[in-house]
Amino acid sequence: MLLNRSNPSVSSYVNYASKPQNQKFNLLDNGFRIAFGIEGFLDKELRDDPRFVKWIVRYFGIDKNGAEYEKLLPFHKCEKADYEKFQAPRQDQQYLFEKFVSGERSLFCLDWDELGDELDIWGVEVAES
């Protein structure tokens, strides 16, 4: 699904005790892809000028020993080969998707080849009260 929002809000959802360690869910193997960016409202150009913006993509959690961790994830400007790995958008979003594929507009993509199995989901989330 292609989501295009003006003034989006960021939401969070935690599924506690979702999977034990021996039941890993690999995002790459299951076709998960994500592209992200912030565009100018009028010019639709990706905001990536390093003088003004520093993009950081990270994930964090608690390992099987109970220690907290954080990892920065590698990413790059999406190329046509990246978009080819995405599921096809709905018909009403095809026109917008083609703008990104053609290079007329830009987004960032995670470096899936470098990440490999690092984005398995498993375990129990613990929150402090």
Solvent accessible surface area in square Angstrom, and as a share of the most:
residue,aa,sasa,rsa
1,M,162,0.72
2,L,32,0.16
3,L,108,0.54
4,N,84,0.43
5,R,157,0.57
6,S,88,0.56
7,N,150,0.77
8,P,95,0.60
9,S,101,0.65
10,V,150,0.86
11,S,102,0.66
12,S,102,0.66
13,Y,185,0.70
14,V,64,0.37
15,N,88,0.45
16,Y,120,0.46
17,A,69,0.53
18,S,48,0.31
19,K,67,0.28
20,P,70,0.44
21,Q,69,0.31
22,N,132,0.68
23,Q,100,0.45
24,K,109,0.46
25,F,76,0.32
26,N,17,0.09
27,L,24,0.12
28,L,52,0.26
29,D,114,0.59
30,N,83,0.43
31,G,35,0.34
32,F,86,0.36
33,R,50,0.18
34,I,75,0.38
35,A,27,0.21
36,F,41,0.17
37,G,29,0.28
38,I,111,0.57
39,E,43,0.19
40,G,5,0.05
41,F,160,0.67
42,L,159,0.79
43,D,71,0.37
44,K,85,0.36
45,E,107,0.48
46,L,18,0.09
47,R,97,0.35
48,D,49,0.25
49,D,47,0.24
50,P,118,0.74
51,R,186,0.68
52,F,157,0.65
53,V,49,0.28
54,K,168,0.71
55,W,62,0.22
56,I,100,0.51
57,V,30,0.18
58,R,119,0.44
59,Y,56,0.21
60,F,132,0.55
61,G,12,0.12
62,I,50,0.26
63,D,52,0.27
64,K,138,0.58
65,N,129,0.66
66,G,53,0.51
67,A,53,0.41
68,E,136,0.61
69,Y,90,0.34
70,E,103,0.46
71,K,74,0.31
72,L,113,0.56
73,L,15,0.08
74,P,34,0.21
75,F,56,0.23
76,H,60,0.27
77,K,99,0.42
78,C,19,0.11
79,E,113,0.51
80,K,124,0.52
81,A,59,0.46
82,D,23,0.12
83,Y,9,0.03
84,E,123,0.55
85,K,104,0.44
86,F,46,0.19
87,Q,137,0.61
88,A,89,0.69
89,P,17,0.11
90,R,122,0.45
91,Q,160,0.71
92,D,101,0.53
93,Q,35,0.16
94,Q,59,0.26
95,Y,161,0.61
96,L,23,0.12
97,F,24,0.10
98,E,80,0.36
99,K,40,0.17
100,F,13,0.05
101,V,25,0.15
102,S,83,0.54
103,G,54,0.52
104,E,120,0.54
105,R,37,0.13
106,S,33,0.22
107,L,23,0.11
108,F,15,0.06
109,C,3,0.02
110,L,9,0.05
111,D,31,0.16
112,W,19,0.07
113,D,134,0.69
114,E,121,0.54
115,L,4,0.02
116,G,27,0.26
117,D,100,0.52
118,E,75,0.34
119,L,20,0.10
120,D,37,0.19
121,I,85,0.43
122,W,79,0.28
123,G,12,0.12
124,V,92,0.53
125,E,71,0.32
126,V,91,0.52
127,A,66,0.51
128,E,161,0.72
129,S,163,1.05
